[in-house]
Amino acid sequence: MVRLFLAACAVVLAAVAGLVGYRTYAFTAPPPPPGVQLPDVAGYAIDRDRAAARLAEAVRFRTVSLTQPGDDRTPFLEFHAWMQRTYPAFHAAAQREVIGDLSLLYTWVGSDPAQPPLLLLAHQDVVPVPDETRAAWREDPFGGAIRDGVIWGRGANDDKGSLVALLEAAEHLAAQGRRPTRTIILAFGHDEEVGGRDGAQKIAGLLAERGVRAWFVVDEGMAALDHHPLTGGPASMIGIAERGFATMRIRATGRPGHSSIPPPETAVSLVSEAVVRVHDMPIERNLEGGPALEMMRALAPELSLTNRMAVSNEWLFSPLLQRQLAGNDTARALLGTSVAPTMLQAGVRPNVLPGEATAMVNFRLHPRDTAADILARARTEVTDLAGVELDWADPPLDASAVSSTTSSSYALLAGLSRAILPDAPVAPGLVLAGTDSRHYGDVAENVYRFAPILLSTEDLEGIHGDNEHLSVDNLDRMIRFYIGLMEAGAMQ
């Protein structure tokens, strides 16, 4: 009987091993979708030094996001005038509209109105440079210095690099007398860094009113990493979705009084308990229901055998895979909704019991979760805590829809990326932050977030941080990419 049992176990183990081996072997990158004929992006005659000088000029306009009614609008208006002077051929060819006071909408009308337009985004505003960080900058953050093949300054990467590259590409084509077959729309919001409600949201609303349904949208959001954490080498990541944003207010009330005679529970203890429960509540985190598994599949040829085996056999190695990914903050953010308690407010003196305590918990919503579902689950977690109330501090934003990786538009972007960065395999990804593109989901078939620039860890740290910069090589890559995108996508 024992021998029979052992024999049966051996058969089962052999079958499992065979299945694991087969699935590991079969776990390969999917074939690329049918694309369009790509232009010779390397053959474009581009004066990269002049383009770099123009980006440096753009950096010098201090277009810091406006947050108060009395904030100075002059830098934006001067930036607009500079665009018109610097790119005359494109401004002569395209219709220019000012939306929401300071956002710009350009429509370069194509000869075939039956074709859905191509919609390309960038934003004008930049985050501020706090006075206490100025000493850490190698160059004046608004000086637009060019040194060692790099353009330095706030906005060089986020996002004036994209904006200038788009205008350089459009000017390159317009100056040759080219006219698109498919209409090309450029939309430059002025408040992306503070949510885009007066810029991108109004532009998208106007396009919707006009019945515009774009072929696809391209915005900032992801790029090529010189050292991808999964492969150890370069990889171009095309954002096919971005997480939502919601901040939960947890409010607890208690009996005010003197701290020498406290009740069993105070407003502070109640809000603390509620924060811990909400922070620790079960949230699904796995490769399904988002771009993570598609990313793994696209990078399959570059994965180590161990990682490929674990990912292709998640049904067996899920606990091991979860433990491995749990140690990486970025991996956890890719696999599910993140929860981050960020603010606490209570009391005015250490010996006084406050009657109310408030906490703020920030959620970045994964595509599988909705704000309504998260709030309902959080309320269930604290249902037995008397005096505790939960709601959203502001209207939440759910995660964007997940765009296709089998469309002709994705194939076009992937093909151009490979032409610009041939050593970087292309994979879809999930944007962890937020972009203006979230507002355009209703006016486009697909929305993608990608710039063909190769970034190091140091490059990434400069975005919203000290020493923001963009290399001249990366600016050149973006210009060639956008010329190729306009040619292949709108002029063939």
Buried (B, 14 or more C-beta within 10 A) or exposed (E): EEEEEEEEEEEEEEEEEEEBEEBBEEBEBEEBBEBBEBBEBEEBEBEBEEBBBBBBBBBBBBBBBBEEEEEEEEBBBBBBEBBEEBBEBBBEBBEBEEBBBBBBBBBBBBEEEEBBBBBBBBBBBBBBBEEEEEEEBEBBBBBBBBEEEBBBBBBBBBBBBBBBBBBBBBBBBBBEEBBBEBBBBBBBBBBBBBBBEBBBBBBBBBBEEEEBBBBBBBBBBBBBBBEBEBBEBBBBBBBBBBBBBBBBBBBBBBEEBEEEEBEEBBBBBBBBBBBEBBBEBEBEBBBEBBBBBBBBBBBBEBBEEEBBBBBBBBEBBEEEBBEBBEEEEEBBBBBBBBBEBEEBEBBEEEEEBBBBBBBBBBBBBBBBBBBEEBBEBBBEBBEEBEBBBBEBBEEBBBBBBBBBBEBBBBBBBBBBBBBBBEEBBBBBBBBBBBBBBBBBBEBBBBBBBBBBBBBEEEBEEBBBEBBBBBBBEBBBBBBBBBBBBBBBBBBE
